[in-house]
Amino acid sequence: MPMRDAAQAACVSRAFLHSWRSHPNLDFSKKTLGSNKKTYGNGEVARDFSSKVDHILRKHSGIGVKKLKIHMPEFCNAKDSCYLDSWLQIAVIPGIEDLVLALSWKAKYNFPYSLLSNRSGDSIRSLHLAGCSFRPTSELGGLRTLTRLHLRDVCIKGGELGSLLSSSLTLEQLEIMNCDGIVCLKVPCLLQRLSNLKVFECRTLRVIDSKAPNISRFSFTGDHRVKLSLGEALQMNNLFMCFSGAVHYARVELPSSMPNLETATIYSGSEIVDTPMLHSKYAHLKNLSIALIALTFPPTYDYFSLASFFDACPSLEIFLLDVSQRKMEHVSILGDPSGLRHLRGQHHHKIKSVKILGFTSSKSLVELTCHVVENITSLELLTLEAHQSTVRCSVPAHNCRKCSPLPIDVLMEAERALFAIRAFIEPKVSSKVKLNIVEPCRQCHAAELARLG
C-alpha cells in the first residue's frame, strides 16, 4: 500500500495503526504527503511538510525500517531542516538498506556520518545524498554492504570520499554530480565489484584516477577536460563523454586504453582541431554516437575528418551524428560545389545504419555523407534529418497538435540542406540502401515556408 494511503488508513483503524508504526518503506515528498504549493505558500509548504514528517516519524516504532526517502521541498531552509537529526536517529537503525536524503542548497545541513558508523552501516546497500555536507572519516569505518552511492550537490572533499570508498568494498555503482569540493577523484583497486562510474559537472575536478579493474560503464560531463586515468580498462564496454574537445580526445587518447569498448556516445560543444586519421583502433566498437551541438559550431571544424572513426572502428554497425545548431556558418556546398574530396581505398563492410540529425548544406558534411554512400558496402539505412522543431506533432509522446515554431533562418537552412541532399547525395545512393529524408513539418510551418517561396 502506498505510504500516503497507509497514513490515512491508520487514522481510522486501530489494527492498521499498529502496522503503520512499523511500516518498512517510508517515502516523504510533497507528492506523497500532499503538501501542495497551490494550497499553501512557499513557506507554508515547508512547514506543512516538516510537521507531517515529524508527526509520522515520532509515532513510528523505528523497528523494521528498510527504506527511508526524504525529499525536502525546494523552499526549505536551515530552519526547516532542524528536524532532520531526530528523524534520522529514529529511522536510520540496524537493518535499513536504502537511504535517500535530498535537500535544497539552502538547508545547509551537515549529514551525521556517525549514524552510519554503528550497525546501521552494516546493512545499508544504497545511499543517495543531495544538497548537504558529508564528511566521512576513516576513524568511523566504512559501509560494508554498500552497493550504490549517489552524491549530488554535496560538500565533500576528494580525500573524504576516498576514505569512504576504500572501506566500501562491495560498491557497484558510484555517481557524483555537482560536487565542487572534489579536485582529484581517486578510485582504489580494492573496489573489485565497481562496474558503473558516473561523474557529472564537478567544476573544480581536475583528475579522475581509477584503479578499479572491472568498470564496464563510464560517464563524464563537464565544462572542461580532466586528466583521466582508468588503468587498462579491459572491462570497459560503454562510454559517455560530454565536454569541449571530447571528439578529438576520444579519437586520439582513448583507443589504446579501452580496447574492448562496444558503445560510445560523445558530446562536444566545440572542437578546436579536426579529427586526425590515426592507426589506433577501437576493435570491438559497434555503436557510435557523436553530437556536435552548439548555437553555432565552429565553422573551421571539418566534418569530413570524422571519417577517421570509420577507419578506427572495423566492427562498427551503427553510426549516429547530430550536428544540430541554431546558425550554420560552415561553407555551404551551394556556394562552392566544386572539388569534393574523397578518401581512396577506405571501404567498410560492417556498418548497417547511418543517421545524421540537424543536416545542413555544409560542404564538409556533404562530403562526409558522400563518403558514407560510396564506401560503406554493408549500408542498409541512411537517414538524413534536416533541423526539426523541439516539439513535433508527429511524435505521440509530445502530445501536441502543432509543431513548435522554427526561426525563419533555420527553416531557410533546412531547405538548403534538403536541396543539397537531393542534388549531391541522393543520386549516389545504391538501390540496396533505404534513404530516409526527414523534412520539417510542411503543415505546421506552411506559413513560414510560403514566405521563403
NORPEQUI-V255509 format. One record per pair of residues at least 12 apart in sequence whose ideal C-beta (glycine too) atoms are under 7 Angstrom apart, sorted by the first residue. I is the first residue (numbers start at 1). J is the second residue. Records with the same first field share a line. If there is no record, write none. Layout:
I = J, J
This chain:
3 = 23, 25, 26, 27, 32
4 = 32, 33, 34
6 = 20, 23
7 = 20, 56
21 = 59, 60, 61
22 = 61, 63, 64
24 = 64, 65, 66, 67
25 = 66, 67
26 = 65, 67, 68, 69, 91
27 = 69
28 = 53, 69, 70, 71
29 = 71
30 = 45, 49, 73
33 = 49, 52
35 = 48, 49, 73
42 = 75
43 = 75
45 = 73, 75
46 = 73, 75, 76, 80
49 = 73
50 = 80, 83
53 = 87
54 = 83
57 = 87, 90, 91
60 = 90
62 = 90, 91, 93
64 = 95
65 = 91, 93, 95, 96
66 = 95, 96, 97, 98
67 = 97, 98
68 = 91, 92, 96, 99
69 = 100
70 = 87, 100, 101, 102
71 = 102
72 = 102, 103, 104, 107
74 = 104
76 = 103, 104, 106, 107
77 = 106, 107
78 = 106, 107, 108
81 = 103, 107, 109
84 = 109
85 = 112
88 = 112, 115
89 = 115
92 = 115, 120
93 = 120
94 = 119, 120, 122, 123
95 = 123
96 = 120, 123, 124
97 = 123, 124, 125, 126
98 = 125, 126
99 = 124, 127
100 = 128
101 = 129, 132
102 = 130, 131
103 = 130, 131, 132
104 = 131
105 = 131, 153
107 = 131, 132
109 = 132
110 = 132, 133
111 = 129, 132, 133, 134
113 = 134, 135, 136, 140
114 = 140
116 = 143
117 = 140, 141
121 = 141, 143, 144
122 = 144, 145
123 = 145
124 = 143, 145, 146
125 = 145, 146, 147, 148
126 = 147, 148
127 = 146, 149
128 = 150
129 = 151, 154
130 = 152, 153, 154
131 = 153
132 = 154
133 = 155
134 = 151, 154, 155, 156
135 = 160
136 = 160, 163, 164
137 = 163
138 = 163
141 = 167
142 = 164, 167, 168
143 = 168
144 = 170
145 = 170
146 = 168, 170, 171
147 = 170, 171, 172, 173
148 = 172, 173
149 = 171, 174
150 = 175
151 = 176, 179
152 = 177, 178
153 = 178
154 = 179
155 = 181
156 = 179, 181, 182
157 = 181, 182
158 = 182, 183, 184, 185, 186
161 = 182
162 = 186
165 = 187, 188, 191
166 = 188, 190
169 = 190, 191
170 = 193
171 = 191, 193, 194
172 = 193, 194, 195, 196
173 = 196
174 = 194, 197
175 = 198
176 = 199, 202
177 = 200, 201
178 = 201, 202
179 = 202
180 = 202, 203, 204
182 = 202, 204, 205
183 = 204, 205, 206
184 = 206, 207, 209
185 = 199, 205, 207, 208
186 = 209
187 = 210, 211, 212
188 = 211
189 = 211, 212, 213
191 = 212
192 = 213, 214
193 = 214
194 = 212, 214, 215
195 = 214, 215, 216, 217
196 = 217
197 = 210, 215, 218
198 = 219
199 = 220
200 = 221
201 = 221, 222
202 = 222
203 = 223
205 = 222, 226
206 = 226, 227
207 = 226, 227
208 = 226, 228, 229
209 = 229
210 = 229, 230, 231
211 = 231
213 = 231
214 = 235
215 = 230, 233, 235, 236
216 = 235, 236, 237, 238
217 = 238
218 = 230, 236, 239
219 = 240
220 = 241
221 = 242, 243
222 = 243
223 = 243
224 = 243
225 = 243, 245, 249
230 = 257
232 = 257
233 = 257, 258
234 = 259, 260
236 = 258, 260, 261
237 = 260, 261, 262, 263
238 = 262, 263
239 = 258, 261, 264
240 = 265
241 = 266
242 = 267
244 = 268, 269, 270
245 = 268, 271, 272
246 = 266, 267, 268
247 = 266, 268, 271, 275, 290
248 = 271, 273, 275
250 = 264, 266
251 = 275, 276, 278, 308, 309, 312
252 = 276, 278
255 = 280, 281, 282, 312
256 = 280
259 = 283
260 = 284
261 = 282, 284, 285
262 = 284, 285, 286, 287
263 = 286, 287
264 = 285, 288
265 = 289
266 = 290
267 = 291, 293
268 = 292
269 = 293, 294
270 = 294, 298
271 = 292, 298, 301
274 = 301, 302, 305
275 = 305, 306, 308
276 = 308
277 = 308, 311
278 = 308
280 = 312
281 = 312, 314
282 = 312, 313
283 = 314, 315
284 = 315
285 = 313, 315, 316
286 = 315, 316, 317, 318
287 = 317, 318
288 = 309, 313, 316, 319
289 = 320
290 = 306, 321
291 = 322
292 = 323
293 = 322, 324, 325
294 = 325
295 = 325, 326, 327
296 = 325, 326, 327, 329
297 = 323, 325
299 = 329, 330
302 = 364
303 = 323, 362, 364, 365, 368
304 = 341, 364, 367, 368
306 = 321, 368
307 = 343, 368, 371
310 = 346, 348
311 = 346
314 = 350
315 = 350
316 = 350, 351
317 = 350, 351, 352
318 = 352, 353
319 = 351, 354
320 = 355
321 = 356
322 = 357, 358
323 = 356, 358, 360, 365
324 = 357, 358, 387
325 = 358
326 = 410
327 = 409
328 = 360, 362, 413
330 = 362, 363, 364
331 = 363
332 = 361, 362, 363, 416
333 = 361, 363, 366, 420, 424
334 = 361, 416, 419, 420
336 = 363
340 = 367, 370
341 = 367
343 = 371
346 = 375
347 = 375, 377
348 = 375, 376, 377, 378
349 = 377, 378
350 = 378
351 = 376, 378, 379
352 = 378, 379, 380, 381
353 = 380, 381
354 = 372, 379, 382
355 = 383
356 = 369, 384, 385
357 = 385
358 = 387
359 = 384, 385, 386, 417, 421
360 = 413, 417
361 = 413, 416, 417, 420
366 = 420, 424, 425
369 = 384, 425
370 = 424, 425, 428
373 = 425, 428, 429, 433
374 = 428
379 = 433
380 = 433, 434
381 = 434, 436
382 = 429, 433, 435, 436
383 = 436, 438
384 = 421, 437
385 = 438
386 = 414, 417, 418, 438, 439, 440
387 = 406, 410, 413, 414, 440
388 = 440
389 = 403, 404, 406, 440, 441
390 = 404
391 = 403, 404
392 = 441
393 = 441, 444
394 = 441
402 = 444
403 = 441, 444, 445
406 = 440, 445
408 = 448, 451
411 = 440, 445, 448, 449, 452
412 = 452
414 = 440
415 = 452
418 = 437, 439
421 = 437
